[in-house]
Amino acid sequence: MKNKHILVTGGLGFIGSHFVELLHEKCNNCKITIVDSYNYSVSEKTENLLWDLYLDKKNKLEITYKSIHEFDNVGVYDYIINFAAESHVDNSIENGDPFIQSNVVGVYNLLNQLKEGQRFIQIGTDEVYGSLPLTGSPSEEGDLLQPSSIYSSTKAAADLIALSYFHTYKRDVMVTRCTNNFGPRQYPEKLIPVVVRNALADSYVPVYGTGENVRQWIYVKDHCEKIFNVLKYGTSGKIYNFAPSYNNDNHGEINNINLVQEILSILNKPESLISFVEDRKGHDMKYCLRESSYRAMMIAAGLQLDLPGTEKTFADDLRYTIMWYKENESWWEK
């Protein structure tokens, strides 16, 4: 990819910052603009990492510190990838207002500025499909949306608003939906970094309910590769589910208690640290995706279906992630 002007909203966050890293690798003579509200989940160290990465002048980086509902310069970009979102379900249970403002009003503000010739990707979530039974088949792109929380409801609303701009105004808009992400630099309110940090401190590790809830996990860099492929080869108006590409360990699907036990084992910490706590309100039992549209897109483009290195396992990526947290405990110190 060459000579493109690319807007990455939420580009200082967990997934967004990894995507900005990928753009530096994949682009030549591109100008990358990050728009980010710099909220509590952003680390100054992540920001510095990105500034340092772009010092080689291969591509140009600029950062605008604004919320997406306030940003009014969308029309100058070739590509817009919207990672910006309030994303922690627990926070949405306590107060849904910021989720409405960012995930609905903010997305509408971006879309309302789109012009012909611009490509927009709305980054979504598997949670919009709602809870599956433990033995249920994976959710597919055309399935009914049944969100359970303020978070997932606002993300579903954003997806539908985005797709309406394709149908009504013929804008080049696509939606991607992904399973649970993990990897370095994830803010420690999510399950894996919470377990790692508490275990390293020999503190109790909280587990909701009985821990039987099942999630499907994708490594953040693999997710970003798939977004980049959709940016290049995707079809306007389409939804693309993303699932993990692990071929040899249940496709990244694991229940919470087994995941916690695996992390404790890797860290040589006792399972006695596990503390079962009152279950989250409206806690969905299982999320799992099938990525039919994405695989069809890759076949049509004559591209390799599975990412390079997919002989690796979920356990490999999990161990690497744990070691990163162990070596970077100070990442969120202000």
DOLUMTOR-956617 format. One record per residue (C-alpha): chain; residue number from 1; y, x, z; residue in three letters. Coordinates in Angstrom, 1 decimal, m for minus. Layout:
<nodes>
@c: A	k: NUM	py: Y	px: X	pz: Z	r: ALA
...
</nodes>
This chain:
<nodes>
@c: A	k: 1	py: 0.0	px: 0.0	pz: 0.0	r: MET
@c: A	k: 2	py: 3.4	px: 1.4	pz: m1.0	r: LYS
@c: A	k: 3	py: 7.1	px: 0.7	pz: m0.8	r: ASN
@c: A	k: 4	py: 6.8	px: m2.5	pz: 1.3	r: LYS
@c: A	k: 5	py: 9.1	px: m3.9	pz: 4.0	r: HIS
@c: A	k: 6	py: 6.8	px: m5.3	pz: 6.7	r: ILE
@c: A	k: 7	py: 7.7	px: m7.3	pz: 9.8	r: LEU
@c: A	k: 8	py: 5.3	px: m7.2	pz: 12.7	r: VAL
@c: A	k: 9	py: 6.3	px: m9.6	pz: 15.4	r: THR
@c: A	k: 10	py: 4.8	px: m8.8	pz: 18.8	r: GLY
@c: A	k: 11	py: 4.3	px: m5.3	pz: 17.5	r: GLY
@c: A	k: 12	py: 4.6	px: m3.7	pz: 21.0	r: LEU
@c: A	k: 13	py: 1.8	px: m5.8	pz: 22.4	r: GLY
@c: A	k: 14	py: m1.9	px: m5.0	pz: 22.5	r: PHE
@c: A	k: 15	py: m3.2	px: m6.1	pz: 19.1	r: ILE
@c: A	k: 16	py: 0.2	px: m5.8	pz: 17.4	r: GLY
@c: A	k: 17	py: 0.7	px: m2.1	pz: 18.4	r: SER
@c: A	k: 18	py: m2.8	px: m1.3	pz: 17.0	r: HIS
@c: A	k: 19	py: m1.9	px: m3.0	pz: 13.8	r: PHE
@c: A	k: 20	py: 1.4	px: m0.9	pz: 13.5	r: VAL
@c: A	k: 21	py: m0.8	px: 2.2	pz: 14.0	r: GLU
@c: A	k: 22	py: m3.0	px: 1.0	pz: 11.1	r: LEU
@c: A	k: 23	py: 0.0	px: 0.4	pz: 8.9	r: LEU
@c: A	k: 24	py: 1.1	px: 4.0	pz: 9.4	r: HIS
@c: A	k: 25	py: m2.3	px: 5.1	pz: 8.2	r: GLU
@c: A	k: 26	py: m2.6	px: 2.6	pz: 5.2	r: LYS
@c: A	k: 27	py: 1.0	px: 2.5	pz: 4.0	r: CYS
@c: A	k: 28	py: 3.1	px: 5.0	pz: 2.1	r: ASN
@c: A	k: 29	py: 6.9	px: 4.8	pz: 2.0	r: ASN
@c: A	k: 30	py: 6.9	px: 1.5	pz: 3.9	r: CYS
@c: A	k: 31	py: 9.5	px: 0.3	pz: 6.3	r: LYS
@c: A	k: 32	py: 7.9	px: m1.3	pz: 9.4	r: ILE
@c: A	k: 33	py: 10.1	px: m3.5	pz: 11.6	r: THR
@c: A	k: 34	py: 8.8	px: m4.6	pz: 15.0	r: ILE
@c: A	k: 35	py: 10.3	px: m7.7	pz: 16.7	r: VAL
@c: A	k: 36	py: 9.3	px: m7.9	pz: 20.3	r: ASP
@c: A	k: 37	py: 10.7	px: m9.6	pz: 23.4	r: SER
@c: A	k: 38	py: 9.5	px: m6.6	pz: 25.5	r: TYR
@c: A	k: 39	py: 8.0	px: m8.9	pz: 28.2	r: ASN
@c: A	k: 40	py: 5.9	px: m7.9	pz: 31.2	r: TYR
@c: A	k: 41	py: 2.8	px: m7.0	pz: 29.2	r: SER
@c: A	k: 42	py: 4.5	px: m4.3	pz: 27.2	r: VAL
@c: A	k: 43	py: 4.2	px: m0.6	pz: 28.3	r: SER
@c: A	k: 44	py: 6.9	px: 1.9	pz: 27.6	r: GLU
@c: A	k: 45	py: 4.1	px: 4.4	pz: 26.9	r: LYS
@c: A	k: 46	py: 2.9	px: 2.2	pz: 24.0	r: THR
@c: A	k: 47	py: 6.4	px: 2.1	pz: 22.6	r: GLU
@c: A	k: 48	py: 6.7	px: 5.9	pz: 22.8	r: ASN
@c: A	k: 49	py: 3.3	px: 6.3	pz: 21.2	r: LEU
@c: A	k: 50	py: 4.5	px: 4.4	pz: 18.1	r: LEU
@c: A	k: 51	py: 7.9	px: 6.2	pz: 17.9	r: TRP
@c: A	k: 52	py: 6.0	px: 9.5	pz: 18.0	r: ASP
@c: A	k: 53	py: 3.5	px: 8.4	pz: 15.4	r: LEU
@c: A	k: 54	py: 6.3	px: 7.6	pz: 12.9	r: TYR
@c: A	k: 55	py: 8.1	px: 11.0	pz: 13.3	r: LEU
@c: A	k: 56	py: 6.3	px: 12.4	pz: 10.3	r: ASP
@c: A	k: 57	py: 8.6	px: 10.3	pz: 8.0	r: LYS
@c: A	k: 58	py: 5.6	px: 9.0	pz: 5.9	r: LYS
@c: A	k: 59	py: 6.9	px: 5.5	pz: 6.8	r: ASN
@c: A	k: 60	py: 10.0	px: 4.3	pz: 8.7	r: LYS
@c: A	k: 61	py: 9.9	px: 2.4	pz: 12.0	r: LEU
@c: A	k: 62	py: 12.5	px: 0.2	pz: 13.6	r: GLU
@c: A	k: 63	py: 12.3	px: m2.0	pz: 16.6	r: ILE
@c: A	k: 64	py: 14.4	px: m5.1	pz: 17.4	r: THR
@c: A	k: 65	py: 14.2	px: m6.4	pz: 21.0	r: TYR
@c: A	k: 66	py: 14.3	px: m10.2	pz: 20.6	r: LYS
@c: A	k: 67	py: 12.1	px: m13.2	pz: 21.0	r: SER
@c: A	k: 68	py: 10.9	px: m14.8	pz: 17.8	r: ILE
@c: A	k: 69	py: 12.7	px: m18.0	pz: 18.5	r: HIS
@c: A	k: 70	py: 15.9	px: m16.0	pz: 18.3	r: GLU
@c: A	k: 71	py: 15.2	px: m13.8	pz: 15.3	r: PHE
@c: A	k: 72	py: 17.1	px: m14.8	pz: 12.2	r: ASP
@c: A	k: 73	py: 16.4	px: m12.1	pz: 9.5	r: ASN
@c: A	k: 74	py: 13.0	px: m13.1	pz: 8.2	r: VAL
@c: A	k: 75	py: 14.1	px: m13.3	pz: 4.6	r: GLY
@c: A	k: 76	py: 14.3	px: m9.6	pz: 3.8	r: VAL
@c: A	k: 77	py: 10.6	px: m8.7	pz: 4.3	r: TYR
@c: A	k: 78	py: 7.7	px: m8.6	pz: 1.9	r: ASP
@c: A	k: 79	py: 5.1	px: m9.3	pz: 4.6	r: TYR
@c: A	k: 80	py: 5.4	px: m11.0	pz: 8.0	r: ILE
@c: A	k: 81	py: 2.5	px: m10.8	pz: 10.4	r: ILE
@c: A	k: 82	py: 3.1	px: m12.9	pz: 13.5	r: ASN
@c: A	k: 83	py: 1.3	px: m11.5	pz: 16.6	r: PHE
@c: A	k: 84	py: 4.0	px: m12.7	pz: 19.0	r: ALA
@c: A	k: 85	py: 2.7	px: m15.2	pz: 21.5	r: ALA
@c: A	k: 86	py: 2.3	px: m16.0	pz: 25.1	r: GLU
@c: A	k: 87	py: m1.4	px: m15.6	pz: 25.5	r: SER
@c: A	k: 88	py: m2.7	px: m15.6	pz: 29.0	r: HIS
@c: A	k: 89	py: m4.5	px: m18.9	pz: 29.7	r: VAL
@c: A	k: 90	py: m4.0	px: m18.7	pz: 33.5	r: ASP
@c: A	k: 91	py: m0.2	px: m18.4	pz: 33.0	r: ASN
@c: A	k: 92	py: m0.2	px: m21.5	pz: 30.7	r: SER
@c: A	k: 93	py: m2.0	px: m23.5	pz: 33.5	r: ILE
@c: A	k: 94	py: 0.8	px: m22.6	pz: 35.9	r: GLU
@c: A	k: 95	py: 3.7	px: m23.1	pz: 33.5	r: ASN
@c: A	k: 96	py: 3.5	px: m24.2	pz: 29.9	r: GLY
@c: A	k: 97	py: 7.2	px: m23.9	pz: 29.1	r: ASP
@c: A	k: 98	py: 7.1	px: m20.3	pz: 27.8	r: PRO
@c: A	k: 99	py: 4.1	px: m21.1	pz: 25.6	r: PHE
@c: A	k: 100	py: 5.9	px: m24.0	pz: 23.9	r: ILE
@c: A	k: 101	py: 9.0	px: m21.8	pz: 23.4	r: GLN
@c: A	k: 102	py: 7.2	px: m18.8	pz: 21.9	r: SER
@c: A	k: 103	py: 4.0	px: m20.2	pz: 20.3	r: ASN
@c: A	k: 104	py: 5.6	px: m23.4	pz: 18.8	r: VAL
@c: A	k: 105	py: 9.4	px: m23.1	pz: 18.6	r: VAL
@c: A	k: 106	py: 9.2	px: m19.4	pz: 17.8	r: GLY
@c: A	k: 107	py: 6.7	px: m19.8	pz: 15.0	r: VAL
@c: A	k: 108	py: 8.6	px: m22.7	pz: 13.5	r: TYR
@c: A	k: 109	py: 11.8	px: m20.5	pz: 13.5	r: ASN
@c: A	k: 110	py: 10.0	px: m17.8	pz: 11.5	r: LEU
@c: A	k: 111	py: 8.4	px: m20.2	pz: 9.1	r: LEU
@c: A	k: 112	py: 11.6	px: m22.1	pz: 8.5	r: ASN
@c: A	k: 113	py: 13.2	px: m18.9	pz: 7.1	r: GLN
@c: A	k: 114	py: 10.4	px: m18.1	pz: 4.6	r: LEU
@c: A	k: 115	py: 11.2	px: m17.7	pz: 0.9	r: LYS
@c: A	k: 116	py: 9.2	px: m17.5	pz: m2.2	r: GLU
@c: A	k: 117	py: 7.5	px: m14.2	pz: m2.7	r: GLY
@c: A	k: 118	py: 7.0	px: m13.5	pz: 1.0	r: GLN
@c: A	k: 119	py: 3.5	px: m13.4	pz: 2.6	r: ARG
@c: A	k: 120	py: 3.1	px: m14.7	pz: 6.1	r: PHE
@c: A	k: 121	py: 0.0	px: m14.4	pz: 8.4	r: ILE
@c: A	k: 122	py: m0.2	px: m16.4	pz: 11.5	r: GLN
@c: A	k: 123	py: m2.5	px: m14.6	pz: 14.0	r: ILE
@c: A	k: 124	py: m4.6	px: m17.3	pz: 15.8	r: GLY
@c: A	k: 125	py: m7.4	px: m17.6	pz: 18.2	r: THR
@c: A	k: 126	py: m10.9	px: m19.0	pz: 18.5	r: ASP
@c: A	k: 127	py: m9.8	px: m21.1	pz: 21.5	r: GLU
@c: A	k: 128	py: m8.3	px: m23.7	pz: 19.1	r: VAL
@c: A	k: 129	py: m11.9	px: m24.9	pz: 18.3	r: TYR
@c: A	k: 130	py: m12.5	px: m25.7	pz: 22.0	r: GLY
@c: A	k: 131	py: m15.7	px: m25.2	pz: 24.0	r: SER
@c: A	k: 132	py: m19.1	px: m24.9	pz: 22.5	r: LEU
@c: A	k: 133	py: m22.4	px: m25.7	pz: 24.3	r: PRO
@c: A	k: 134	py: m24.3	px: m22.6	pz: 25.3	r: LEU
@c: A	k: 135	py: m26.8	px: m23.2	pz: 22.4	r: THR
@c: A	k: 136	py: m24.1	px: m24.4	pz: 20.0	r: GLY
@c: A	k: 137	py: m23.6	px: m22.9	pz: 16.5	r: SER
@c: A	k: 138	py: m20.5	px: m20.8	pz: 15.8	r: PRO
@c: A	k: 139	py: m17.3	px: m22.5	pz: 14.9	r: SER
@c: A	k: 140	py: m16.3	px: m22.5	pz: 11.2	r: GLU
@c: A	k: 141	py: m12.9	px: m22.7	pz: 9.6	r: GLU
@c: A	k: 142	py: m13.1	px: m26.4	pz: 8.7	r: GLY
@c: A	k: 143	py: m14.2	px: m27.5	pz: 12.2	r: ASP
@c: A	k: 144	py: m12.3	px: m30.0	pz: 14.3	r: LEU
@c: A	k: 145	py: m9.6	px: m28.5	pz: 16.6	r: LEU
@c: A	k: 146	py: m10.2	px: m29.4	pz: 20.2	r: GLN
@c: A	k: 147	py: m8.0	px: m27.1	pz: 22.3	r: PRO
@c: A	k: 148	py: m8.4	px: m27.3	pz: 26.1	r: SER
@c: A	k: 149	py: m5.4	px: m25.5	pz: 27.5	r: SER
@c: A	k: 150	py: m1.6	px: m25.4	pz: 27.0	r: ILE
@c: A	k: 151	py: m2.2	px: m21.9	pz: 25.5	r: TYR
@c: A	k: 152	py: m4.8	px: m23.0	pz: 22.9	r: SER
@c: A	k: 153	py: m2.9	px: m26.2	pz: 22.2	r: SER
@c: A	k: 154	py: 0.2	px: m24.3	pz: 21.3	r: THR
@c: A	k: 155	py: m1.7	px: m21.9	pz: 19.1	r: LYS
@c: A	k: 156	py: m3.4	px: m24.9	pz: 17.3	r: ALA
@c: A	k: 157	py: 0.1	px: m26.4	pz: 16.8	r: ALA
@c: A	k: 158	py: 1.4	px: m23.1	pz: 15.4	r: ALA
@c: A	k: 159	py: m1.6	px: m22.9	pz: 12.9	r: ASP
@c: A	k: 160	py: m1.0	px: m26.4	pz: 11.7	r: LEU
@c: A	k: 161	py: 2.8	px: m25.9	pz: 11.3	r: ILE
@c: A	k: 162	py: 2.1	px: m22.7	pz: 9.4	r: ALA
@c: A	k: 163	py: m0.3	px: m24.4	pz: 7.0	r: LEU
@c: A	k: 164	py: 2.1	px: m27.2	pz: 6.5	r: SER
@c: A	k: 165	py: 4.5	px: m24.7	pz: 4.9	r: TYR
@c: A	k: 166	py: 1.9	px: m23.9	pz: 2.3	r: PHE
@c: A	k: 167	py: 1.1	px: m27.5	pz: 1.5	r: HIS
@c: A	k: 168	py: 4.7	px: m28.9	pz: 1.6	r: THR
@c: A	k: 169	py: 6.8	px: m25.9	pz: 0.5	r: TYR
@c: A	k: 170	py: 4.2	px: m23.8	pz: m1.4	r: LYS
@c: A	k: 171	py: 4.9	px: m20.8	pz: 0.8	r: ARG
@c: A	k: 172	py: 2.4	px: m17.9	pz: 0.9	r: ASP
@c: A	k: 173	py: 0.9	px: m18.6	pz: 4.3	r: VAL
@c: A	k: 174	py: m2.5	px: m17.8	pz: 5.8	r: MET
@c: A	k: 175	py: m4.0	px: m18.2	pz: 9.3	r: VAL
@c: A	k: 176	py: m6.5	px: m15.9	pz: 11.0	r: THR
@c: A	k: 177	py: m8.5	px: m16.7	pz: 14.0	r: ARG
@c: A	k: 178	py: m10.4	px: m14.2	pz: 16.1	r: CYS
@c: A	k: 179	py: m12.8	px: m13.8	pz: 19.0	r: THR
@c: A	k: 180	py: m11.9	px: m12.0	pz: 22.2	r: ASN
@c: A	k: 181	py: m10.3	px: m8.6	pz: 21.6	r: ASN
@c: A	k: 182	py: m10.9	px: m5.5	pz: 23.7	r: PHE
@c: A	k: 183	py: m9.9	px: m1.9	pz: 23.5	r: GLY
@c: A	k: 184	py: m7.3	px: 0.6	pz: 24.8	r: PRO
@c: A	k: 185	py: m3.9	px: m0.6	pz: 25.9	r: ARG
@c: A	k: 186	py: m4.7	px: m4.2	pz: 26.7	r: GLN
@c: A	k: 187	py: m2.6	px: m5.4	pz: 29.6	r: TYR
@c: A	k: 188	py: m4.6	px: m5.6	pz: 32.8	r: PRO
@c: A	k: 189	py: m4.6	px: m9.3	pz: 33.2	r: GLU
@c: A	k: 190	py: m7.5	px: m9.8	pz: 30.8	r: LYS
@c: A	k: 191	py: m11.1	px: m9.6	pz: 31.9	r: LEU
@c: A	k: 192	py: m12.3	px: m6.1	pz: 30.8	r: ILE
@c: A	k: 193	py: m9.2	px: m4.1	pz: 32.1	r: PRO
@c: A	k: 194	py: m9.2	px: m6.2	pz: 35.3	r: VAL
@c: A	k: 195	py: m12.8	px: m5.3	pz: 36.0	r: VAL
@c: A	k: 196	py: m12.3	px: m1.6	pz: 35.2	r: VAL
@c: A	k: 197	py: m9.2	px: m1.2	pz: 37.3	r: ARG
@c: A	k: 198	py: m10.5	px: m3.0	pz: 40.3	r: ASN
@c: A	k: 199	py: m13.8	px: m1.2	pz: 40.1	r: ALA
@c: A	k: 200	py: m12.1	px: 2.2	pz: 39.9	r: LEU
@c: A	k: 201	py: m10.1	px: 1.2	pz: 43.0	r: ALA
@c: A	k: 202	py: m13.3	px: 0.0	pz: 44.7	r: ASP
@c: A	k: 203	py: m11.7	px: m3.4	pz: 45.0	r: SER
@c: A	k: 204	py: m13.4	px: m6.7	pz: 44.7	r: TYR
@c: A	k: 205	py: m14.0	px: m7.8	pz: 41.1	r: VAL
@c: A	k: 206	py: m13.2	px: m11.5	pz: 40.6	r: PRO
@c: A	k: 207	py: m15.5	px: m13.6	pz: 38.5	r: VAL
@c: A	k: 208	py: m14.7	px: m17.3	pz: 37.7	r: TYR
@c: A	k: 209	py: m17.3	px: m19.8	pz: 38.7	r: GLY
@c: A	k: 210	py: m20.9	px: m18.5	pz: 38.2	r: THR
@c: A	k: 211	py: m19.9	px: m16.1	pz: 35.4	r: GLY
@c: A	k: 212	py: m22.1	px: m17.9	pz: 32.8	r: GLU
@c: A	k: 213	py: m19.3	px: m18.5	pz: 30.4	r: ASN
@c: A	k: 214	py: m20.0	px: m16.8	pz: 27.0	r: VAL
@c: A	k: 215	py: m17.5	px: m14.9	pz: 24.9	r: ARG
@c: A	k: 216	py: m17.8	px: m13.0	pz: 21.6	r: GLN
@c: A	k: 217	py: m16.0	px: m9.6	pz: 21.7	r: TRP
@c: A	k: 218	py: m14.4	px: m7.7	pz: 18.8	r: ILE
@c: A	k: 219	py: m13.0	px: m4.2	pz: 19.0	r: TYR
@c: A	k: 220	py: m9.2	px: m4.3	pz: 18.5	r: VAL
@c: A	k: 221	py: m9.2	px: m1.8	pz: 15.6	r: LYS
@c: A	k: 222	py: m11.9	px: m3.7	pz: 13.8	r: ASP
@c: A	k: 223	py: m9.8	px: m6.8	pz: 14.1	r: HIS
@c: A	k: 224	py: m6.7	px: m5.0	pz: 12.7	r: CYS
@c: A	k: 225	py: m8.8	px: m3.8	pz: 9.7	r: GLU
@c: A	k: 226	py: m9.7	px: m7.4	pz: 8.9	r: LYS
@c: A	k: 227	py: m6.1	px: m8.6	pz: 9.1	r: ILE
@c: A	k: 228	py: m5.1	px: m5.8	pz: 6.7	r: PHE
@c: A	k: 229	py: m7.7	px: m6.9	pz: 4.3	r: ASN
@c: A	k: 230	py: m6.5	px: m10.5	pz: 4.4	r: VAL
@c: A	k: 231	py: m2.9	px: m9.3	pz: 3.9	r: LEU
@c: A	k: 232	py: m4.0	px: m7.7	pz: 0.7	r: LYS
@c: A	k: 233	py: m6.7	px: m10.0	pz: m0.7	r: TYR
@c: A	k: 234	py: m6.3	px: m13.3	pz: 1.1	r: GLY
@c: A	k: 235	py: m5.6	px: m16.7	pz: m0.6	r: THR
@c: A	k: 236	py: m2.6	px: m18.7	pz: 0.3	r: SER
@c: A	k: 237	py: m3.3	px: m21.7	pz: 2.5	r: GLY
@c: A	k: 238	py: m6.6	px: m20.4	pz: 3.7	r: LYS
@c: A	k: 239	py: m7.9	px: m20.0	pz: 7.3	r: ILE
@c: A	k: 240	py: m9.9	px: m16.8	pz: 8.0	r: TYR
@c: A	k: 241	py: m12.2	px: m16.6	pz: 11.1	r: ASN
@c: A	k: 242	py: m13.0	px: m13.1	pz: 12.3	r: PHE
@c: A	k: 243	py: m16.2	px: m12.3	pz: 14.2	r: ALA
@c: A	k: 244	py: m17.5	px: m8.9	pz: 15.3	r: PRO
@c: A	k: 245	py: m19.4	px: m6.7	pz: 12.8	r: SER
@c: A	k: 246	py: m22.0	px: m5.5	pz: 15.3	r: TYR
@c: A	k: 247	py: m25.4	px: m5.7	pz: 13.8	r: ASN
@c: A	k: 248	py: m27.7	px: m4.7	pz: 16.6	r: ASN
@c: A	k: 249	py: m26.7	px: m6.2	pz: 19.9	r: ASP
@c: A	k: 250	py: m26.3	px: m10.0	pz: 19.7	r: ASN
@c: A	k: 251	py: m23.1	px: m9.7	pz: 17.6	r: HIS
@c: A	k: 252	py: m20.8	px: m9.0	pz: 20.5	r: GLY
@c: A	k: 253	py: m21.7	px: m12.2	pz: 22.4	r: GLU
@c: A	k: 254	py: m22.2	px: m11.8	pz: 26.1	r: ILE
@c: A	k: 255	py: m21.6	px: m14.0	pz: 29.2	r: ASN
@c: A	k: 256	py: m19.0	px: m12.9	pz: 31.7	r: ASN
@c: A	k: 257	py: m21.3	px: m11.9	pz: 34.6	r: ILE
@c: A	k: 258	py: m23.5	px: m9.7	pz: 32.4	r: ASN
@c: A	k: 259	py: m20.3	px: m8.0	pz: 31.0	r: LEU
@c: A	k: 260	py: m19.0	px: m7.3	pz: 34.5	r: VAL
@c: A	k: 261	py: m22.4	px: m5.9	pz: 35.5	r: GLN
@c: A	k: 262	py: m22.4	px: m3.7	pz: 32.4	r: GLU
@c: A	k: 263	py: m18.9	px: m2.3	pz: 33.2	r: ILE
@c: A	k: 264	py: m19.9	px: m1.6	pz: 36.8	r: LEU
@c: A	k: 265	py: m23.1	px: 0.2	pz: 35.6	r: SER
@c: A	k: 266	py: m21.1	px: 2.4	pz: 33.3	r: ILE
@c: A	k: 267	py: m18.7	px: 3.3	pz: 36.1	r: LEU
@c: A	k: 268	py: m21.5	px: 3.8	pz: 38.6	r: ASN
@c: A	k: 269	py: m20.1	px: 1.1	pz: 40.9	r: LYS
@c: A	k: 270	py: m22.2	px: m1.3	pz: 43.0	r: PRO
@c: A	k: 271	py: m22.6	px: m5.0	pz: 42.0	r: GLU
@c: A	k: 272	py: m21.6	px: m5.8	pz: 45.6	r: SER
@c: A	k: 273	py: m18.0	px: m5.5	pz: 44.3	r: LEU
@c: A	k: 274	py: m18.4	px: m8.8	pz: 42.4	r: ILE
@c: A	k: 275	py: m16.6	px: m11.7	pz: 44.1	r: SER
@c: A	k: 276	py: m17.2	px: m15.2	pz: 42.7	r: PHE
@c: A	k: 277	py: m14.0	px: m17.2	pz: 42.8	r: VAL
@c: A	k: 278	py: m13.0	px: m20.9	pz: 42.2	r: GLU
@c: A	k: 279	py: m13.4	px: m21.6	pz: 38.5	r: ASP
@c: A	k: 280	py: m10.4	px: m21.8	pz: 36.2	r: ARG
@c: A	k: 281	py: m9.2	px: m25.3	pz: 35.4	r: LYS
@c: A	k: 282	py: m10.6	px: m26.6	pz: 32.2	r: GLY
@c: A	k: 283	py: m12.7	px: m23.4	pz: 31.7	r: HIS
@c: A	k: 284	py: m14.4	px: m23.5	pz: 28.3	r: ASP
@c: A	k: 285	py: m18.0	px: m22.6	pz: 28.3	r: MET
@c: A	k: 286	py: m18.4	px: m20.7	pz: 25.1	r: LYS
@c: A	k: 287	py: m16.4	px: m19.5	pz: 22.1	r: TYR
@c: A	k: 288	py: m18.2	px: m18.0	pz: 19.0	r: CYS
@c: A	k: 289	py: m17.1	px: m17.8	pz: 15.3	r: LEU
@c: A	k: 290	py: m18.6	px: m17.5	pz: 11.9	r: ARG
@c: A	k: 291	py: m16.5	px: m15.7	pz: 9.4	r: GLU
@c: A	k: 292	py: m17.6	px: m17.4	pz: 6.1	r: SER
@c: A	k: 293	py: m14.2	px: m17.4	pz: 4.4	r: SER
@c: A	k: 294	py: m13.5	px: m13.8	pz: 5.2	r: TYR
@c: A	k: 295	py: m16.9	px: m12.6	pz: 3.9	r: ARG
@c: A	k: 296	py: m16.4	px: m14.7	pz: 0.7	r: ALA
@c: A	k: 297	py: m13.0	px: m13.1	pz: 0.2	r: MET
@c: A	k: 298	py: m14.5	px: m9.6	pz: 0.6	r: MET
@c: A	k: 299	py: m17.3	px: m10.3	pz: m1.9	r: ILE
@c: A	k: 300	py: m14.8	px: m11.7	pz: m4.4	r: ALA
@c: A	k: 301	py: m12.7	px: m8.6	pz: m4.1	r: ALA
@c: A	k: 302	py: m15.7	px: m6.4	pz: m4.6	r: GLY
@c: A	k: 303	py: m15.3	px: m4.8	pz: m1.2	r: LEU
@c: A	k: 304	py: m17.7	px: m3.6	pz: 1.4	r: GLN
@c: A	k: 305	py: m18.6	px: m6.5	pz: 3.7	r: LEU
@c: A	k: 306	py: m19.0	px: m4.6	pz: 6.9	r: ASP
@c: A	k: 307	py: m16.4	px: m2.1	pz: 8.3	r: LEU
@c: A	k: 308	py: m17.2	px: 1.6	pz: 8.1	r: PRO
@c: A	k: 309	py: m18.9	px: 2.7	pz: 11.3	r: GLY
@c: A	k: 310	py: m20.5	px: m0.7	pz: 12.1	r: THR
@c: A	k: 311	py: m23.7	px: 1.1	pz: 13.0	r: GLU
@c: A	k: 312	py: m21.9	px: 1.5	pz: 16.3	r: LYS
@c: A	k: 313	py: m22.7	px: m1.0	pz: 19.0	r: THR
@c: A	k: 314	py: m20.6	px: m3.2	pz: 21.3	r: PHE
@c: A	k: 315	py: m21.9	px: m1.0	pz: 24.1	r: ALA
@c: A	k: 316	py: m20.3	px: 2.1	pz: 22.4	r: ASP
@c: A	k: 317	py: m16.9	px: 0.5	pz: 22.0	r: ASP
@c: A	k: 318	py: m17.1	px: m0.9	pz: 25.5	r: LEU
@c: A	k: 319	py: m17.8	px: 2.6	pz: 27.0	r: ARG
@c: A	k: 320	py: m15.0	px: 4.2	pz: 25.0	r: TYR
@c: A	k: 321	py: m12.6	px: 1.5	pz: 26.2	r: THR
@c: A	k: 322	py: m13.7	px: 1.9	pz: 29.9	r: ILE
@c: A	k: 323	py: m13.2	px: 5.7	pz: 29.6	r: MET
@c: A	k: 324	py: m9.7	px: 5.2	pz: 28.1	r: TRP
@c: A	k: 325	py: m8.7	px: 3.1	pz: 31.2	r: TYR
@c: A	k: 326	py: m10.2	px: 5.6	pz: 33.5	r: LYS
@c: A	k: 327	py: m8.1	px: 8.4	pz: 31.9	r: GLU
@c: A	k: 328	py: m4.9	px: 6.3	pz: 31.6	r: ASN
@c: A	k: 329	py: m4.5	px: 4.5	pz: 34.9	r: GLU
@c: A	k: 330	py: m0.8	px: 5.1	pz: 34.9	r: SER
@c: A	k: 331	py: m0.2	px: 3.4	pz: 31.5	r: TRP
@c: A	k: 332	py: 1.7	px: 0.4	pz: 33.0	r: TRP
@c: A	k: 333	py: 3.7	px: 2.2	pz: 35.7	r: GLU
@c: A	k: 334	py: 7.4	px: 1.5	pz: 35.1	r: LYS
</nodes>
